[in-house]
């Protein structure tokens, strides 16, 4: 114990484990205060220990945590459990289409919901970390599983399909690449293989991104006769099978069928909705007509021309509240838009009696389309079912063809349409 007073032993210094024991000046680590022990030795240490400064600093240290407690020790069982919990939580958010912000918020609640869990207290996975886990861990792992399955099945000559379509996100064009194949262990599998941005949307750019079967909508860039993504891909792989998107085809058939009518159904639906959606006062005024028509208030349904399944519900809502809507447009007189006056056959002499305006040309066409659109929409929903396979497509399309053929032969388009048609014919003959 060179350099220390004779009455200061090594045992006395064990409490001061951070002190420079080779020096005659001892620094007590807890108080961070330099004091000399060269004169009084152990009594100097005890005197300092009983001082107010030392007691105040000791209390401060006791109420504070050292920096190491805020960090997780790497390569420990605890760190692995925390990493696994964060990974599972990120996967859960992705599976249920939840945002990174919601993940960050829910993790902050964990320590309060589970105060007795040491893992919950140390979970920390904000937006940046969650995105990194998704792109660097979950994404590559999911892709490797799909690629491994396809690689194994190629040697067994198992067919698989590749499908893509443009998805507009603001002014950006995103391309998802989906694959569908049959697994001998897990059955039919539909997987998202890639999701990339392609602003040019040309046949060449699509071909470079996709290298079995190729499915997409029937745009010229995808399935054009002379230069398209399919023709370029087929030149590289002549075993490639062309598969049109049947849901697109059905939607196009229905739209072309509507164009054969001498009445514009879509314009009626869009104009009626836009008239009320752009004005709160008009919407409030319409409520009073619902009250007089003795029907409960419900919002009208917006029809989006680029959405396949929105026209049917929009027509059904208009038919359900047709008396209230017609009464409203008649009541506003010249303030009713000219297009709607013409389409709804409204003029100064229009009778507001329900028996009269239910048998107008507009109402007849709406009931006809409401009946026919159900057939197409039921088929479209069946085609978009995640459990479908290629072997079921023929039965779905054959059902649509048979149903339409029977209705044409029997001239049956709903009981309501028939009663209205018979009423008009009887009045015409009379």
BELJO-V895344 format. One record per residue. N is the residue number from 1. RES is the residue in three letters. PHI is phi in whole degrees, 0 to 359 (NA if undefined). OMEGA is omega in whole degrees, 0 to 359 (none if undefined). Layout:
n	res	phi	omega
N	RES	PHI	OMEGA
N	RES	PHI	OMEGA
//
This chain:
n	res	phi	omega
1	UNK	NA	182
2	UNK	296	176
3	UNK	87	180
4	UNK	250	176
5	UNK	300	185
6	UNK	295	183
7	UNK	274	180
8	UNK	255	184
9	UNK	259	178
10	UNK	294	179
11	UNK	296	179
12	UNK	293	184
13	UNK	268	180
14	UNK	296	178
15	UNK	290	182
16	UNK	253	190
17	UNK	291	181
18	UNK	260	184
19	UNK	280	176
20	UNK	285	189
21	UNK	291	180
22	UNK	270	182
23	UNK	246	176
24	UNK	280	174
25	UNK	254	184
26	UNK	259	175
27	UNK	254	179
28	UNK	283	188
29	UNK	295	184
30	UNK	287	183
31	UNK	264	182
32	UNK	54	183
33	UNK	232	177
34	UNK	277	174
35	UNK	210	185
36	UNK	269	175
37	UNK	243	183
38	UNK	288	184
39	UNK	264	186
40	UNK	259	179
41	UNK	67	183
42	UNK	298	179
43	UNK	295	176
44	UNK	295	180
45	UNK	292	180
46	UNK	294	178
47	UNK	296	178
48	UNK	294	181
49	UNK	296	180
50	UNK	270	182
51	UNK	284	180
52	UNK	295	180
53	UNK	297	180
54	UNK	293	180
55	UNK	295	179
56	UNK	296	180
57	UNK	292	179
58	UNK	294	177
59	UNK	296	179
60	UNK	296	179
61	UNK	293	182
62	UNK	294	181
63	UNK	272	181
64	UNK	250	178
65	UNK	255	178
66	UNK	287	187
67	UNK	298	184
68	UNK	295	181
69	UNK	291	181
70	UNK	273	182
71	UNK	244	178
72	UNK	267	179
73	UNK	291	182
74	UNK	287	175
75	UNK	59	175
76	UNK	238	179
77	UNK	297	179
78	UNK	296	180
79	UNK	296	178
80	UNK	292	178
81	UNK	294	179
82	UNK	294	179
83	UNK	298	179
84	UNK	294	179
85	UNK	297	179
86	UNK	294	179
87	UNK	296	180
88	UNK	295	180
89	UNK	294	177
90	UNK	295	178
91	UNK	298	179
92	UNK	299	179
93	UNK	296	181
94	UNK	292	182
95	UNK	298	182
96	UNK	256	175
97	UNK	57	177
98	UNK	263	184
99	UNK	280	175
100	UNK	295	180
101	UNK	295	178
102	UNK	294	177
103	UNK	297	180
104	UNK	300	181
105	UNK	292	183
106	UNK	292	180
107	UNK	292	177
108	UNK	291	178
109	UNK	276	185
110	UNK	304	181
111	UNK	299	179
112	UNK	280	179
113	UNK	285	181
114	UNK	234	185
115	UNK	294	181
116	UNK	271	181
117	UNK	262	177
118	UNK	290	179
119	UNK	289	180
120	UNK	300	181
121	UNK	290	185
122	UNK	254	176
123	UNK	290	179
124	UNK	213	184
125	UNK	214	178
126	UNK	279	185
127	UNK	300	184
128	UNK	294	180
129	UNK	293	179
130	UNK	297	178
131	UNK	296	179
132	UNK	294	178
133	UNK	296	181
134	UNK	294	185
135	UNK	281	186
136	UNK	255	182
137	UNK	239	185
138	UNK	292	181
139	UNK	300	179
140	UNK	300	179
141	UNK	294	179
142	UNK	297	180
143	UNK	295	181
144	UNK	294	178
145	UNK	295	181
146	UNK	295	181
147	UNK	298	180
148	UNK	295	178
149	UNK	299	182
150	UNK	295	180
151	UNK	296	180
152	UNK	289	185
153	UNK	282	179
154	UNK	301	180
155	UNK	289	176
156	UNK	268	179
157	UNK	58	176
158	UNK	266	183
159	UNK	281	173
160	UNK	218	182
161	UNK	240	177
162	UNK	238	182
163	UNK	232	178
164	UNK	210	177
165	UNK	196	180
166	UNK	280	175
167	UNK	235	182
168	UNK	278	175
169	UNK	239	187
170	UNK	67	178
171	UNK	260	179
172	UNK	246	179
173	UNK	253	182
174	UNK	254	181
175	UNK	240	171
176	UNK	274	175
177	UNK	247	181
178	UNK	249	177
179	UNK	237	177
180	UNK	228	180
181	UNK	207	180
182	UNK	253	177
183	UNK	260	180
184	UNK	292	181
185	UNK	259	186
186	UNK	246	180
187	UNK	80	183
188	UNK	292	182
189	UNK	235	173
190	UNK	238	188
191	UNK	230	172
192	UNK	269	185
193	UNK	273	182
194	UNK	202	179
195	UNK	209	189
196	UNK	227	179
197	UNK	262	179
198	UNK	220	185
199	UNK	290	187
200	UNK	285	179
201	UNK	55	177
202	UNK	255	179
203	UNK	298	181
204	UNK	296	182
205	UNK	293	178
206	UNK	293	181
207	UNK	296	179
208	UNK	294	183
209	UNK	272	182
210	UNK	235	178
211	UNK	251	none
212	UNK	NA	190
213	UNK	240	180
214	UNK	235	183
215	UNK	237	178
216	UNK	195	177
217	UNK	284	190
218	UNK	271	173
219	UNK	277	181
220	UNK	297	180
221	UNK	294	182
222	UNK	269	188
223	UNK	229	175
224	UNK	299	187
225	UNK	289	188
226	UNK	261	183
227	UNK	218	181
228	UNK	209	178
229	UNK	299	181
230	UNK	293	181
231	UNK	296	178
232	UNK	292	178
233	UNK	292	180
234	UNK	292	177
235	UNK	295	179
236	UNK	275	181
237	UNK	219	185
238	UNK	286	175
239	UNK	271	181
240	UNK	293	181
241	UNK	254	180
242	UNK	276	179
243	UNK	223	178
244	UNK	287	176
245	UNK	277	184
246	UNK	293	178
247	UNK	295	175
248	UNK	295	182
249	UNK	297	180
250	UNK	298	179
251	UNK	299	180
252	UNK	294	178
253	UNK	300	182
254	UNK	295	179
255	UNK	296	178
256	UNK	294	177
257	UNK	295	178
258	UNK	298	181
259	UNK	292	178
260	UNK	282	178
261	UNK	283	177
262	UNK	268	179
263	UNK	215	185
264	UNK	269	182
265	UNK	294	184
266	UNK	298	179
267	UNK	296	178
268	UNK	301	182
269	UNK	297	182
270	UNK	293	182
271	UNK	292	179
272	UNK	296	180
273	UNK	294	183
274	UNK	295	180
275	UNK	298	182
276	UNK	266	183
277	UNK	289	183
278	UNK	266	183
279	UNK	212	178
280	UNK	288	181
281	UNK	292	177
282	UNK	297	179
283	UNK	298	180
284	UNK	291	178
285	UNK	294	179
286	UNK	296	181
287	UNK	301	180
288	UNK	294	178
289	UNK	286	174
290	UNK	297	181
291	UNK	295	180
292	UNK	291	178
293	UNK	278	177
294	UNK	61	174
295	UNK	232	179
296	UNK	287	182
297	UNK	289	173
298	UNK	217	178
299	UNK	287	174
300	UNK	288	182
301	UNK	264	179
302	UNK	279	175
303	UNK	261	177
304	UNK	250	185
305	UNK	303	181
306	UNK	275	178
307	UNK	255	188
308	UNK	287	192
309	UNK	250	183
310	UNK	257	184
311	UNK	291	181
312	UNK	301	178
313	UNK	300	179
314	UNK	294	178
315	UNK	294	180
316	UNK	300	179
317	UNK	294	180
318	UNK	296	178
319	UNK	295	181
320	UNK	297	183
321	UNK	248	184
322	UNK	302	179
323	UNK	302	180
324	UNK	294	181
325	UNK	294	181
326	UNK	297	179
327	UNK	299	178
328	UNK	296	183
329	UNK	294	177
330	UNK	292	184
331	UNK	293	183
332	UNK	276	173
333	UNK	60	184
334	UNK	291	178
335	UNK	286	176
336	UNK	290	180
337	UNK	306	182
338	UNK	301	180
339	UNK	297	180
340	UNK	290	177
341	UNK	301	181
342	UNK	287	183
343	UNK	291	182
344	UNK	268	179
345	UNK	57	180
346	UNK	258	174
347	UNK	214	184
348	UNK	295	183
349	UNK	263	183
350	UNK	295	180
351	UNK	276	181
352	UNK	274	179
353	UNK	292	186
354	UNK	300	182
355	UNK	296	182
356	UNK	271	185
357	UNK	280	173
358	UNK	281	183
359	UNK	247	176
360	UNK	266	180
361	UNK	299	181
362	UNK	299	183
363	UNK	294	179
364	UNK	298	181
365	UNK	294	179
366	UNK	295	178
367	UNK	294	178
368	UNK	297	182
369	UNK	293	179
370	UNK	297	179
371	UNK	283	184
372	UNK	288	184
373	UNK	296	179
374	UNK	297	180
375	UNK	296	181
376	UNK	292	182
377	UNK	288	176
378	UNK	297	178
379	UNK	293	179
380	UNK	298	178
381	UNK	295	179
382	UNK	294	179
383	UNK	292	181
384	UNK	271	178
385	UNK	294	182
386	UNK	293	183
387	UNK	269	181
388	UNK	287	171
389	UNK	225	184
390	UNK	298	182
391	UNK	289	182
392	UNK	266	185
393	UNK	294	182
394	UNK	297	181
395	UNK	297	181
396	UNK	294	181
397	UNK	289	178
398	UNK	293	177
399	UNK	296	178
400	UNK	297	180
401	UNK	298	181
402	UNK	297	181
403	UNK	297	179
404	UNK	294	180
405	UNK	298	180
406	UNK	296	180
407	UNK	293	178
408	UNK	292	181
409	UNK	294	182
410	UNK	270	182
411	UNK	54	180
412	UNK	248	179
413	UNK	229	178
414	UNK	104	182
415	UNK	296	181
416	UNK	293	179
417	UNK	295	181
418	UNK	294	181
419	UNK	296	178
420	UNK	294	180
421	UNK	296	179
422	UNK	295	179
423	UNK	295	179
424	UNK	294	180
425	UNK	296	179
426	UNK	295	179
427	UNK	291	180
428	UNK	293	179
429	UNK	295	180
430	UNK	294	none
//
